[in-house]
Amino acid sequence: MILHKNFFILNDVVTTVPKRSDRAGLPPPVYLTISETSLRAGLHFPPPAELVKILKRCGVCLSQFLYRVMSVTVGLIALFRDRGAILTPEHLSRMG
């Protein structure tokens, strides 16, 4: 419950602690793996629409984002929102 409260995860989402044999890169078919560092970087649920668009454009899933990438991306989303704008994949493309 603390995880749900601290990171805004809906109460109907079931969370589990992985077994030693589990691997984040090969989750079971109905599972999504999220690292604690991604949550600490500012990822909340549901994820921002801007983040979903960026992930789709890059062709990667949420669990493939590294801590620093997640931290910078969520920070940019917050900065853009603070300025009354929406971060798009095109903005990121022009930045990098």
Distance bins in CASP14 RR format, pairs under 12 A and 6 or more apart:
PFRMAT RR
TARGET T0000
AUTHOR 0000-0000-0000
RMODE 2
METHOD distances of the structure
MODEL  1
1 7 0 0 0 0 0 1 0 0 0 0 0
1 9 0 0 0 0 1 0 0 0 0 0 0
1 10 0 0 0 0 0 1 0 0 0 0 0
1 11 0 0 0 0 1 0 0 0 0 0 0
1 13 0 0 0 0 0 1 0 0 0 0 0
1 14 0 0 0 0 0 1 0 0 0 0 0
1 15 0 0 0 0 1 0 0 0 0 0 0
2 9 0 0 0 0 0 1 0 0 0 0 0
2 15 0 0 0 0 0 1 0 0 0 0 0
2 39 0 0 0 0 0 1 0 0 0 0 0
3 9 1 0 0 1 0 0 0 0 0 0 0
3 10 0 0 0 0 0 1 0 0 0 0 0
3 11 0 0 0 0 0 1 0 0 0 0 0
3 13 0 0 0 0 1 0 0 0 0 0 0
3 14 0 0 0 0 0 1 0 0 0 0 0
3 15 1 0 1 0 0 0 0 0 0 0 0
3 16 0 0 0 0 0 1 0 0 0 0 0
3 17 0 0 0 0 0 1 0 0 0 0 0
3 34 0 0 0 0 0 1 0 0 0 0 0
3 36 0 0 0 0 1 0 0 0 0 0 0
3 39 1 0 0 1 0 0 0 0 0 0 0
3 40 0 0 0 0 0 1 0 0 0 0 0
3 44 0 0 0 0 0 1 0 0 0 0 0
3 45 0 0 0 0 0 1 0 0 0 0 0
4 10 1 0 0 1 0 0 0 0 0 0 0
4 11 1 0 1 0 0 0 0 0 0 0 0
4 12 0 0 0 0 1 0 0 0 0 0 0
4 13 1 0 0 1 0 0 0 0 0 0 0
4 14 0 0 0 0 0 1 0 0 0 0 0
4 15 1 0 0 1 0 0 0 0 0 0 0
4 39 0 0 0 0 0 1 0 0 0 0 0
4 44 0 0 0 0 0 1 0 0 0 0 0
4 45 0 0 0 0 1 0 0 0 0 0 0
5 11 0 0 0 0 1 0 0 0 0 0 0
5 15 0 0 0 0 0 1 0 0 0 0 0
5 44 0 0 0 0 0 1 0 0 0 0 0
5 45 0 0 0 0 0 1 0 0 0 0 0
6 15 0 0 0 0 0 1 0 0 0 0 0
6 36 0 0 0 0 0 1 0 0 0 0 0
6 39 1 0 0 1 0 0 0 0 0 0 0
6 40 0 0 0 0 1 0 0 0 0 0 0
6 42 0 0 0 0 0 1 0 0 0 0 0
6 43 0 0 0 0 0 1 0 0 0 0 0
6 44 0 0 0 0 1 0 0 0 0 0 0
6 45 0 0 0 0 0 1 0 0 0 0 0
7 13 0 0 0 0 0 1 0 0 0 0 0
7 15 0 0 0 0 1 0 0 0 0 0 0
7 34 0 0 0 0 1 0 0 0 0 0 0
7 35 0 0 0 0 0 1 0 0 0 0 0
7 36 0 0 0 0 1 0 0 0 0 0 0
7 38 0 0 0 0 1 0 0 0 0 0 0
7 39 1 0 1 0 0 0 0 0 0 0 0
7 40 0 0 0 0 1 0 0 0 0 0 0
7 41 0 0 0 0 0 1 0 0 0 0 0
7 42 0 0 0 0 1 0 0 0 0 0 0
7 43 1 0 0 1 0 0 0 0 0 0 0
7 44 1 0 1 0 0 0 0 0 0 0 0
7 45 1 0 0 1 0 0 0 0 0 0 0
7 46 0 0 0 0 0 1 0 0 0 0 0
7 47 0 0 0 0 0 1 0 0 0 0 0
8 39 0 0 0 0 1 0 0 0 0 0 0
8 42 0 0 0 0 0 1 0 0 0 0 0
8 43 0 0 0 0 1 0 0 0 0 0 0
8 44 1 0 1 0 0 0 0 0 0 0 0
8 45 1 0 1 0 0 0 0 0 0 0 0
8 46 0 0 0 0 1 0 0 0 0 0 0
8 47 0 0 0 0 0 1 0 0 0 0 0
8 48 0 0 0 0 0 1 0 0 0 0 0
9 15 1 0 0 1 0 0 0 0 0 0 0
9 32 0 0 0 0 0 1 0 0 0 0 0
9 34 0 0 0 0 1 0 0 0 0 0 0
9 39 0 0 0 0 1 0 0 0 0 0 0
9 43 0 0 0 0 0 1 0 0 0 0 0
9 44 1 0 0 1 0 0 0 0 0 0 0
9 45 1 0 1 0 0 0 0 0 0 0 0
9 46 0 0 0 0 1 0 0 0 0 0 0
9 47 0 0 0 0 0 1 0 0 0 0 0
10 44 0 0 0 0 0 1 0 0 0 0 0
10 45 1 0 0 1 0 0 0 0 0 0 0
10 46 0 0 0 0 1 0 0 0 0 0 0
11 45 0 0 0 0 0 1 0 0 0 0 0
12 45 0 0 0 0 0 1 0 0 0 0 0
13 30 0 0 0 0 0 1 0 0 0 0 0
13 31 0 0 0 0 0 1 0 0 0 0 0
13 32 0 0 0 0 1 0 0 0 0 0 0
13 34 0 0 0 0 0 1 0 0 0 0 0
13 45 1 0 0 1 0 0 0 0 0 0 0
13 46 0 0 0 0 0 1 0 0 0 0 0
14 30 0 0 0 0 1 0 0 0 0 0 0
14 31 0 0 0 0 1 0 0 0 0 0 0
14 32 0 0 0 0 0 1 0 0 0 0 0
15 31 0 0 0 0 0 1 0 0 0 0 0
15 32 0 0 0 0 0 1 0 0 0 0 0
15 33 0 0 0 0 0 1 0 0 0 0 0
15 34 0 0 0 0 1 0 0 0 0 0 0
15 36 0 0 0 0 0 1 0 0 0 0 0
15 39 0 0 0 0 0 1 0 0 0 0 0
15 45 0 0 0 0 0 1 0 0 0 0 0
16 22 0 0 0 0 1 0 0 0 0 0 0
16 27 0 0 0 0 0 1 0 0 0 0 0
16 28 0 0 0 0 1 0 0 0 0 0 0
16 30 0 0 0 0 0 1 0 0 0 0 0
16 31 1 0 0 1 0 0 0 0 0 0 0
16 32 0 0 0 0 0 1 0 0 0 0 0
16 33 0 0 0 0 0 1 0 0 0 0 0
16 34 0 0 0 0 0 1 0 0 0 0 0
17 33 0 0 0 0 0 1 0 0 0 0 0
17 36 0 0 0 0 0 1 0 0 0 0 0
18 24 1 0 0 1 0 0 0 0 0 0 0
18 25 0 0 0 0 0 1 0 0 0 0 0
18 26 0 0 0 0 0 1 0 0 0 0 0
18 27 0 0 0 0 1 0 0 0 0 0 0
18 28 0 0 0 0 0 1 0 0 0 0 0
18 31 0 0 0 0 1 0 0 0 0 0 0
18 33 1 0 0 1 0 0 0 0 0 0 0
18 34 0 0 0 0 0 1 0 0 0 0 0
18 35 0 0 0 0 0 1 0 0 0 0 0
18 36 0 0 0 0 0 1 0 0 0 0 0
18 63 0 0 0 0 0 1 0 0 0 0 0
19 27 0 0 0 0 0 1 0 0 0 0 0
19 28 0 0 0 0 0 1 0 0 0 0 0
19 31 0 0 0 0 0 1 0 0 0 0 0
21 28 0 0 0 0 0 1 0 0 0 0 0
22 28 0 0 0 0 1 0 0 0 0 0 0
22 31 0 0 0 0 1 0 0 0 0 0 0
22 33 0 0 0 0 1 0 0 0 0 0 0
23 31 0 0 0 0 0 1 0 0 0 0 0
23 33 0 0 0 0 1 0 0 0 0 0 0
23 63 0 0 0 0 0 1 0 0 0 0 0
24 31 0 0 0 0 1 0 0 0 0 0 0
24 32 0 0 0 0 1 0 0 0 0 0 0
24 33 1 0 1 0 0 0 0 0 0 0 0
24 34 0 0 0 0 1 0 0 0 0 0 0
24 35 1 0 0 1 0 0 0 0 0 0 0
24 36 0 0 0 0 0 1 0 0 0 0 0
24 37 0 0 0 0 0 1 0 0 0 0 0
24 38 0 0 0 0 0 1 0 0 0 0 0
24 61 0 0 0 0 0 1 0 0 0 0 0
24 62 0 0 0 0 0 1 0 0 0 0 0
24 63 1 0 1 0 0 0 0 0 0 0 0
24 64 0 0 0 0 1 0 0 0 0 0 0
24 65 0 0 0 0 0 1 0 0 0 0 0
24 66 0 0 0 0 0 1 0 0 0 0 0
25 31 0 0 0 0 0 1 0 0 0 0 0
25 32 0 0 0 0 0 1 0 0 0 0 0
25 33 1 0 0 1 0 0 0 0 0 0 0
25 34 0 0 0 0 0 1 0 0 0 0 0
25 35 0 0 0 0 0 1 0 0 0 0 0
25 60 0 0 0 0 0 1 0 0 0 0 0
25 61 0 0 0 0 1 0 0 0 0 0 0
25 62 0 0 0 0 0 1 0 0 0 0 0
25 63 1 0 0 1 0 0 0 0 0 0 0
25 64 0 0 0 0 1 0 0 0 0 0 0
26 33 0 0 0 0 1 0 0 0 0 0 0
26 63 0 0 0 0 0 1 0 0 0 0 0
27 33 1 0 1 0 0 0 0 0 0 0 0
27 34 0 0 0 0 1 0 0 0 0 0 0
27 61 0 0 0 0 1 0 0 0 0 0 0
27 62 0 0 0 0 0 1 0 0 0 0 0
27 63 1 0 0 1 0 0 0 0 0 0 0
27 64 0 0 0 0 0 1 0 0 0 0 0
31 61 0 0 0 0 0 1 0 0 0 0 0
31 62 0 0 0 0 0 1 0 0 0 0 0
31 63 0 0 0 0 1 0 0 0 0 0 0
32 38 0 0 0 0 0 1 0 0 0 0 0
32 43 0 0 0 0 0 1 0 0 0 0 0
32 45 0 0 0 0 1 0 0 0 0 0 0
32 47 0 0 0 0 0 1 0 0 0 0 0
32 61 1 0 0 1 0 0 0 0 0 0 0
32 62 1 0 0 1 0 0 0 0 0 0 0
32 63 1 0 0 1 0 0 0 0 0 0 0
32 64 0 0 0 0 0 1 0 0 0 0 0
33 39 0 0 0 0 0 1 0 0 0 0 0
33 61 0 0 0 0 1 0 0 0 0 0 0
33 62 0 0 0 0 1 0 0 0 0 0 0
33 63 1 0 1 0 0 0 0 0 0 0 0
33 64 0 0 0 0 1 0 0 0 0 0 0
33 65 0 0 0 0 0 1 0 0 0 0 0
34 40 0 0 0 0 0 1 0 0 0 0 0
34 41 0 0 0 0 0 1 0 0 0 0 0
34 42 0 0 0 0 0 1 0 0 0 0 0
34 43 1 0 0 1 0 0 0 0 0 0 0
34 44 0 0 0 0 0 1 0 0 0 0 0
34 45 0 0 0 0 1 0 0 0 0 0 0
34 47 0 0 0 0 1 0 0 0 0 0 0
34 61 0 0 0 0 0 1 0 0 0 0 0
34 62 1 0 0 1 0 0 0 0 0 0 0
34 63 1 0 0 1 0 0 0 0 0 0 0
34 64 0 0 0 0 0 1 0 0 0 0 0
34 65 0 0 0 0 1 0 0 0 0 0 0
34 67 0 0 0 0 0 1 0 0 0 0 0
34 70 0 0 0 0 1 0 0 0 0 0 0
35 41 0 0 0 0 1 0 0 0 0 0 0
35 42 0 0 0 0 0 1 0 0 0 0 0
35 43 0 0 0 0 1 0 0 0 0 0 0
35 62 0 0 0 0 1 0 0 0 0 0 0
35 63 1 0 0 1 0 0 0 0 0 0 0
35 64 0 0 0 0 0 1 0 0 0 0 0
35 65 0 0 0 0 1 0 0 0 0 0 0
35 66 0 0 0 0 1 0 0 0 0 0 0
35 67 1 0 0 1 0 0 0 0 0 0 0
35 68 0 0 0 0 0 1 0 0 0 0 0
35 69 0 0 0 0 0 1 0 0 0 0 0
35 70 0 0 0 0 1 0 0 0 0 0 0
35 71 0 0 0 0 0 1 0 0 0 0 0
36 42 0 0 0 0 0 1 0 0 0 0 0
36 43 0 0 0 0 0 1 0 0 0 0 0
36 63 0 0 0 0 0 1 0 0 0 0 0
36 67 0 0 0 0 1 0 0 0 0 0 0
36 70 0 0 0 0 0 1 0 0 0 0 0
37 43 0 0 0 0 1 0 0 0 0 0 0
37 63 0 0 0 0 0 1 0 0 0 0 0
37 65 0 0 0 0 1 0 0 0 0 0 0
37 66 0 0 0 0 1 0 0 0 0 0 0
37 67 1 1 0 0 0 0 0 0 0 0 0
37 68 0 0 0 0 1 0 0 0 0 0 0
37 69 0 0 0 0 0 1 0 0 0 0 0
37 70 1 0 0 1 0 0 0 0 0 0 0
37 71 0 0 0 0 1 0 0 0 0 0 0
37 74 0 0 0 0 0 1 0 0 0 0 0
38 44 0 0 0 0 0 1 0 0 0 0 0
38 45 0 0 0 0 0 1 0 0 0 0 0
38 47 0 0 0 0 1 0 0 0 0 0 0
38 51 0 0 0 0 0 1 0 0 0 0 0
38 61 0 0 0 0 0 1 0 0 0 0 0
38 62 1 0 0 1 0 0 0 0 0 0 0
38 63 1 0 0 1 0 0 0 0 0 0 0
38 64 0 0 0 0 0 1 0 0 0 0 0
38 65 1 0 0 1 0 0 0 0 0 0 0
38 66 0 0 0 0 1 0 0 0 0 0 0
38 67 1 0 0 1 0 0 0 0 0 0 0
38 68 0 0 0 0 0 1 0 0 0 0 0
38 69 0 0 0 0 1 0 0 0 0 0 0
38 70 1 0 1 0 0 0 0 0 0 0 0
38 71 0 0 0 0 1 0 0 0 0 0 0
38 73 0 0 0 0 0 1 0 0 0 0 0
38 74 0 0 0 0 1 0 0 0 0 0 0
39 45 0 0 0 0 1 0 0 0 0 0 0
39 47 0 0 0 0 0 1 0 0 0 0 0
39 62 0 0 0 0 0 1 0 0 0 0 0
39 63 0 0 0 0 0 1 0 0 0 0 0
39 65 0 0 0 0 0 1 0 0 0 0 0
39 67 0 0 0 0 1 0 0 0 0 0 0
39 70 0 0 0 0 1 0 0 0 0 0 0
39 71 0 0 0 0 0 1 0 0 0 0 0
39 74 0 0 0 0 0 1 0 0 0 0 0
40 67 1 0 0 1 0 0 0 0 0 0 0
40 68 0 0 0 0 0 1 0 0 0 0 0
40 70 0 0 0 0 1 0 0 0 0 0 0
40 71 0 0 0 0 1 0 0 0 0 0 0
40 74 0 0 0 0 0 1 0 0 0 0 0
41 47 0 0 0 0 0 1 0 0 0 0 0
41 51 0 0 0 0 0 1 0 0 0 0 0
41 62 0 0 0 0 0 1 0 0 0 0 0
41 65 0 0 0 0 1 0 0 0 0 0 0
41 66 0 0 0 0 1 0 0 0 0 0 0
41 67 1 0 1 0 0 0 0 0 0 0 0
41 68 1 0 0 1 0 0 0 0 0 0 0
41 69 0 0 0 0 1 0 0 0 0 0 0
41 70 1 0 1 0 0 0 0 0 0 0 0
41 71 1 1 0 0 0 0 0 0 0 0 0
41 72 0 0 0 0 1 0 0 0 0 0 0
41 73 0 0 0 0 1 0 0 0 0 0 0
41 74 1 0 0 1 0 0 0 0 0 0 0
41 75 0 0 0 0 1 0 0 0 0 0 0
41 76 0 0 0 0 0 1 0 0 0 0 0
41 77 0 0 0 0 0 1 0 0 0 0 0
41 78 0 0 0 0 0 1 0 0 0 0 0
42 48 0 0 0 0 1 0 0 0 0 0 0
42 51 0 0 0 0 0 1 0 0 0 0 0
42 65 0 0 0 0 0 1 0 0 0 0 0
42 67 0 0 0 0 0 1 0 0 0 0 0
42 70 1 0 0 1 0 0 0 0 0 0 0
42 71 1 0 0 1 0 0 0 0 0 0 0
42 72 0 0 0 0 0 1 0 0 0 0 0
42 73 0 0 0 0 1 0 0 0 0 0 0
42 74 1 0 1 0 0 0 0 0 0 0 0
42 75 1 0 0 1 0 0 0 0 0 0 0
42 76 0 0 0 0 0 1 0 0 0 0 0
42 77 0 0 0 0 1 0 0 0 0 0 0
42 78 0 0 0 0 1 0 0 0 0 0 0
43 51 1 0 0 1 0 0 0 0 0 0 0
43 52 0 0 0 0 0 1 0 0 0 0 0
43 55 0 0 0 0 0 1 0 0 0 0 0
43 62 1 0 0 1 0 0 0 0 0 0 0
43 63 0 0 0 0 0 1 0 0 0 0 0
43 65 0 0 0 0 1 0 0 0 0 0 0
43 66 0 0 0 0 0 1 0 0 0 0 0
43 67 0 0 0 0 1 0 0 0 0 0 0
43 69 0 0 0 0 0 1 0 0 0 0 0
43 70 1 0 1 0 0 0 0 0 0 0 0
43 71 0 0 0 0 1 0 0 0 0 0 0
43 73 0 0 0 0 1 0 0 0 0 0 0
43 74 1 0 0 1 0 0 0 0 0 0 0
43 75 0 0 0 0 0 1 0 0 0 0 0
43 77 0 0 0 0 0 1 0 0 0 0 0
43 78 0 0 0 0 0 1 0 0 0 0 0
44 51 0 0 0 0 1 0 0 0 0 0 0
44 62 0 0 0 0 0 1 0 0 0 0 0
44 70 0 0 0 0 0 1 0 0 0 0 0
44 74 0 0 0 0 1 0 0 0 0 0 0
44 77 0 0 0 0 0 1 0 0 0 0 0
44 78 0 0 0 0 0 1 0 0 0 0 0
45 51 0 0 0 0 0 1 0 0 0 0 0
45 52 0 0 0 0 0 1 0 0 0 0 0
45 62 0 0 0 0 0 1 0 0 0 0 0
46 52 0 0 0 0 1 0 0 0 0 0 0
46 62 0 0 0 0 0 1 0 0 0 0 0
47 53 0 0 0 0 0 1 0 0 0 0 0
47 54 0 0 0 0 1 0 0 0 0 0 0
47 55 0 0 0 0 1 0 0 0 0 0 0
47 56 0 0 0 0 0 1 0 0 0 0 0
47 61 0 0 0 0 0 1 0 0 0 0 0
47 62 1 0 0 1 0 0 0 0 0 0 0
47 63 0 0 0 0 0 1 0 0 0 0 0
47 65 0 0 0 0 0 1 0 0 0 0 0
47 70 0 0 0 0 1 0 0 0 0 0 0
47 73 0 0 0 0 0 1 0 0 0 0 0
47 74 0 0 0 0 1 0 0 0 0 0 0
47 77 0 0 0 0 1 0 0 0 0 0 0
48 54 0 0 0 0 1 0 0 0 0 0 0
48 55 0 0 0 0 0 1 0 0 0 0 0
48 62 0 0 0 0 0 1 0 0 0 0 0
48 70 0 0 0 0 0 1 0 0 0 0 0
48 73 0 0 0 0 1 0 0 0 0 0 0
48 74 1 0 0 1 0 0 0 0 0 0 0
48 75 0 0 0 0 0 1 0 0 0 0 0
48 76 0 0 0 0 0 1 0 0 0 0 0
48 77 1 0 1 0 0 0 0 0 0 0 0
48 78 0 0 0 0 1 0 0 0 0 0 0
48 80 0 0 0 0 0 1 0 0 0 0 0
48 81 0 0 0 0 1 0 0 0 0 0 0
48 86 0 0 0 0 1 0 0 0 0 0 0
48 87 0 0 0 0 1 0 0 0 0 0 0
49 55 0 0 0 0 0 1 0 0 0 0 0
49 56 0 0 0 0 0 1 0 0 0 0 0
49 77 0 0 0 0 1 0 0 0 0 0 0
49 80 0 0 0 0 0 1 0 0 0 0 0
49 81 0 0 0 0 0 1 0 0 0 0 0
49 86 0 0 0 0 1 0 0 0 0 0 0
49 87 0 0 0 0 1 0 0 0 0 0 0
49 88 0 0 0 0 0 1 0 0 0 0 0
49 89 0 0 0 0 0 1 0 0 0 0 0
50 56 0 0 0 0 0 1 0 0 0 0 0
50 57 0 0 0 0 0 1 0 0 0 0 0
50 73 0 0 0 0 1 0 0 0 0 0 0
50 74 0 0 0 0 1 0 0 0 0 0 0
50 75 0 0 0 0 0 1 0 0 0 0 0
50 76 0 0 0 0 1 0 0 0 0 0 0
50 77 1 0 1 0 0 0 0 0 0 0 0
50 78 0 0 0 0 1 0 0 0 0 0 0
50 79 0 0 0 0 0 1 0 0 0 0 0
50 80 1 0 0 1 0 0 0 0 0 0 0
50 81 0 0 0 0 1 0 0 0 0 0 0
50 85 0 0 0 0 0 1 0 0 0 0 0
50 86 1 0 0 1 0 0 0 0 0 0 0
50 87 1 0 1 0 0 0 0 0 0 0 0
50 88 1 0 0 1 0 0 0 0 0 0 0
50 89 0 0 0 0 1 0 0 0 0 0 0
50 90 0 0 0 0 0 1 0 0 0 0 0
50 91 0 0 0 0 1 0 0 0 0 0 0
50 92 0 0 0 0 1 0 0 0 0 0 0
51 57 0 0 0 0 0 1 0 0 0 0 0
51 58 0 0 0 0 0 1 0 0 0 0 0
51 60 0 0 0 0 0 1 0 0 0 0 0
51 61 0 0 0 0 0 1 0 0 0 0 0
51 62 0 0 0 0 1 0 0 0 0 0 0
51 65 0 0 0 0 1 0 0 0 0 0 0
51 69 0 0 0 0 0 1 0 0 0 0 0
51 70 0 0 0 0 1 0 0 0 0 0 0
51 71 0 0 0 0 0 1 0 0 0 0 0
51 72 0 0 0 0 0 1 0 0 0 0 0
51 73 1 0 0 1 0 0 0 0 0 0 0
51 74 1 0 0 1 0 0 0 0 0 0 0
51 75 0 0 0 0 0 1 0 0 0 0 0
51 76 0 0 0 0 1 0 0 0 0 0 0
51 77 1 0 0 1 0 0 0 0 0 0 0
51 78 0 0 0 0 0 1 0 0 0 0 0
51 80 0 0 0 0 0 1 0 0 0 0 0
51 81 0 0 0 0 0 1 0 0 0 0 0
51 86 0 0 0 0 0 1 0 0 0 0 0
51 87 0 0 0 0 1 0 0 0 0 0 0
51 88 0 0 0 0 0 1 0 0 0 0 0
51 89 0 0 0 0 0 1 0 0 0 0 0
51 92 0 0 0 0 0 1 0 0 0 0 0
52 58 0 0 0 0 0 1 0 0 0 0 0
52 59 0 0 0 0 0 1 0 0 0 0 0
52 60 0 0 0 0 0 1 0 0 0 0 0
52 61 0 0 0 0 0 1 0 0 0 0 0
52 62 0 0 0 0 1 0 0 0 0 0 0
52 65 0 0 0 0 0 1 0 0 0 0 0
52 73 0 0 0 0 0 1 0 0 0 0 0
52 77 0 0 0 0 0 1 0 0 0 0 0
52 87 0 0 0 0 0 1 0 0 0 0 0
52 88 0 0 0 0 0 1 0 0 0 0 0
52 89 0 0 0 0 0 1 0 0 0 0 0
53 59 0 0 0 0 0 1 0 0 0 0 0
53 73 0 0 0 0 0 1 0 0 0 0 0
53 77 0 0 0 0 0 1 0 0 0 0 0
53 86 0 0 0 0 1 0 0 0 0 0 0
53 87 0 0 0 0 1 0 0 0 0 0 0
53 88 1 0 0 1 0 0 0 0 0 0 0
53 89 1 0 1 0 0 0 0 0 0 0 0
53 90 0 0 0 0 1 0 0 0 0 0 0
53 91 0 0 0 0 0 1 0 0 0 0 0
53 92 0 0 0 0 1 0 0 0 0 0 0
54 60 0 0 0 0 1 0 0 0 0 0 0
54 61 0 0 0 0 0 1 0 0 0 0 0
54 62 0 0 0 0 0 1 0 0 0 0 0
54 65 0 0 0 0 1 0 0 0 0 0 0
54 69 0 0 0 0 1 0 0 0 0 0 0
54 70 0 0 0 0 0 1 0 0 0 0 0
54 72 0 0 0 0 0 1 0 0 0 0 0
54 73 1 0 0 1 0 0 0 0 0 0 0
54 74 0 0 0 0 0 1 0 0 0 0 0
54 76 0 0 0 0 1 0 0 0 0 0 0
54 77 0 0 0 0 1 0 0 0 0 0 0
54 80 0 0 0 0 0 1 0 0 0 0 0
54 86 0 0 0 0 0 1 0 0 0 0 0
54 87 1 0 0 1 0 0 0 0 0 0 0
54 88 0 0 0 0 1 0 0 0 0 0 0
54 89 1 0 1 0 0 0 0 0 0 0 0
54 90 0 0 0 0 0 1 0 0 0 0 0
54 91 0 0 0 0 1 0 0 0 0 0 0
54 92 1 0 0 1 0 0 0 0 0 0 0
54 93 0 0 0 0 1 0 0 0 0 0 0
54 95 0 0 0 0 0 1 0 0 0 0 0
55 61 1 0 0 1 0 0 0 0 0 0 0
55 62 1 0 0 1 0 0 0 0 0 0 0
55 63 0 0 0 0 0 1 0 0 0 0 0
55 64 0 0 0 0 1 0 0 0 0 0 0
55 65 1 0 0 1 0 0 0 0 0 0 0
55 69 0 0 0 0 0 1 0 0 0 0 0
55 70 0 0 0 0 0 1 0 0 0 0 0
55 73 0 0 0 0 1 0 0 0 0 0 0
55 89 0 0 0 0 1 0 0 0 0 0 0
55 92 0 0 0 0 0 1 0 0 0 0 0
56 62 0 0 0 0 0 1 0 0 0 0 0
56 88 0 0 0 0 0 1 0 0 0 0 0
56 89 0 0 0 0 1 0 0 0 0 0 0
57 73 0 0 0 0 0 1 0 0 0 0 0
57 87 0 0 0 0 0 1 0 0 0 0 0
57 88 0 0 0 0 1 0 0 0 0 0 0
57 89 1 1 0 0 0 0 0 0 0 0 0
57 90 0 0 0 0 1 0 0 0 0 0 0
57 91 0 0 0 0 0 1 0 0 0 0 0
57 92 0 0 0 0 1 0 0 0 0 0 0
57 93 0 0 0 0 1 0 0 0 0 0 0
58 64 0 0 0 0 1 0 0 0 0 0 0
58 65 0 0 0 0 1 0 0 0 0 0 0
58 69 0 0 0 0 1 0 0 0 0 0 0
58 73 0 0 0 0 0 1 0 0 0 0 0
58 89 1 0 0 1 0 0 0 0 0 0 0
58 92 0 0 0 0 1 0 0 0 0 0 0
58 93 0 0 0 0 0 1 0 0 0 0 0
59 65 0 0 0 0 0 1 0 0 0 0 0
59 89 0 0 0 0 0 1 0 0 0 0 0
60 66 0 0 0 0 0 1 0 0 0 0 0
60 69 0 0 0 0 1 0 0 0 0 0 0
60 70 0 0 0 0 0 1 0 0 0 0 0
60 73 0 0 0 0 0 1 0 0 0 0 0
60 89 0 0 0 0 0 1 0 0 0 0 0
62 69 0 0 0 0 0 1 0 0 0 0 0
62 70 0 0 0 0 1 0 0 0 0 0 0
62 73 0 0 0 0 0 1 0 0 0 0 0
62 74 0 0 0 0 0 1 0 0 0 0 0
63 69 0 0 0 0 0 1 0 0 0 0 0
63 70 0 0 0 0 0 1 0 0 0 0 0
64 70 0 0 0 0 0 1 0 0 0 0 0
65 71 0 0 0 0 1 0 0 0 0 0 0
65 72 0 0 0 0 1 0 0 0 0 0 0
65 73 1 0 0 1 0 0 0 0 0 0 0
65 74 0 0 0 0 1 0 0 0 0 0 0
66 72 0 0 0 0 1 0 0 0 0 0 0
66 73 0 0 0 0 0 1 0 0 0 0 0
67 73 0 0 0 0 0 1 0 0 0 0 0
67 74 0 0 0 0 0 1 0 0 0 0 0
68 74 0 0 0 0 0 1 0 0 0 0 0
68 75 0 0 0 0 0 1 0 0 0 0 0
69 75 0 0 0 0 0 1 0 0 0 0 0
69 76 0 0 0 0 0 1 0 0 0 0 0
69 92 0 0 0 0 0 1 0 0 0 0 0
70 76 0 0 0 0 0 1 0 0 0 0 0
70 77 0 0 0 0 0 1 0 0 0 0 0
71 77 0 0 0 0 0 1 0 0 0 0 0
71 78 0 0 0 0 0 1 0 0 0 0 0
72 78 0 0 0 0 0 1 0 0 0 0 0
72 79 0 0 0 0 0 1 0 0 0 0 0
72 87 0 0 0 0 0 1 0 0 0 0 0
72 92 0 0 0 0 1 0 0 0 0 0 0
72 95 0 0 0 0 1 0 0 0 0 0 0
72 96 0 0 0 0 0 1 0 0 0 0 0
73 79 0 0 0 0 0 1 0 0 0 0 0
73 80 0 0 0 0 0 1 0 0 0 0 0
73 87 0 0 0 0 1 0 0 0 0 0 0
73 89 0 0 0 0 0 1 0 0 0 0 0
73 91 0 0 0 0 0 1 0 0 0 0 0
73 92 1 0 0 1 0 0 0 0 0 0 0
73 95 0 0 0 0 0 1 0 0 0 0 0
74 80 0 0 0 0 0 1 0 0 0 0 0
74 81 0 0 0 0 0 1 0 0 0 0 0
74 87 0 0 0 0 1 0 0 0 0 0 0
75 81 0 0 0 0 1 0 0 0 0 0 0
75 82 0 0 0 0 1 0 0 0 0 0 0
75 87 0 0 0 0 1 0 0 0 0 0 0
75 92 0 0 0 0 0 1 0 0 0 0 0
76 82 0 0 0 0 0 1 0 0 0 0 0
76 83 0 0 0 0 0 1 0 0 0 0 0
76 85 0 0 0 0 0 1 0 0 0 0 0
76 86 0 0 0 0 0 1 0 0 0 0 0
76 87 1 0 1 0 0 0 0 0 0 0 0
76 88 0 0 0 0 0 1 0 0 0 0 0
76 89 0 0 0 0 0 1 0 0 0 0 0
76 91 0 0 0 0 1 0 0 0 0 0 0
76 92 1 0 0 1 0 0 0 0 0 0 0
76 95 0 0 0 0 1 0 0 0 0 0 0
76 96 0 0 0 0 0 1 0 0 0 0 0
77 83 0 0 0 0 0 1 0 0 0 0 0
77 84 0 0 0 0 0 1 0 0 0 0 0
77 85 0 0 0 0 0 1 0 0 0 0 0
77 86 0 0 0 0 1 0 0 0 0 0 0
77 87 1 0 1 0 0 0 0 0 0 0 0
77 88 0 0 0 0 0 1 0 0 0 0 0
77 89 0 0 0 0 0 1 0 0 0 0 0
77 91 0 0 0 0 0 1 0 0 0 0 0
77 92 0 0 0 0 0 1 0 0 0 0 0
78 84 0 0 0 0 0 1 0 0 0 0 0
78 85 0 0 0 0 0 1 0 0 0 0 0
78 86 0 0 0 0 0 1 0 0 0 0 0
78 87 0 0 0 0 1 0 0 0 0 0 0
79 85 0 0 0 0 1 0 0 0 0 0 0
79 86 0 0 0 0 0 1 0 0 0 0 0
79 87 0 0 0 0 1 0 0 0 0 0 0
79 91 0 0 0 0 0 1 0 0 0 0 0
79 95 0 0 0 0 0 1 0 0 0 0 0
80 86 1 0 0 1 0 0 0 0 0 0 0
80 87 1 0 1 0 0 0 0 0 0 0 0
80 88 0 0 0 0 1 0 0 0 0 0 0
80 91 1 0 0 1 0 0 0 0 0 0 0
80 92 0 0 0 0 0 1 0 0 0 0 0
80 95 0 0 0 0 0 1 0 0 0 0 0
81 87 1 0 0 1 0 0 0 0 0 0 0
83 91 0 0 0 0 0 1 0 0 0 0 0
85 91 0 0 0 0 1 0 0 0 0 0 0
86 92 0 0 0 0 0 1 0 0 0 0 0
87 93 0 0 0 0 0 1 0 0 0 0 0
87 94 0 0 0 0 0 1 0 0 0 0 0
87 95 0 0 0 0 1 0 0 0 0 0 0
88 94 0 0 0 0 1 0 0 0 0 0 0
88 95 0 0 0 0 0 1 0 0 0 0 0
89 95 0 0 0 0 0 1 0 0 0 0 0
89 96 0 0 0 0 0 1 0 0 0 0 0
90 96 0 0 0 0 0 1 0 0 0 0 0
END
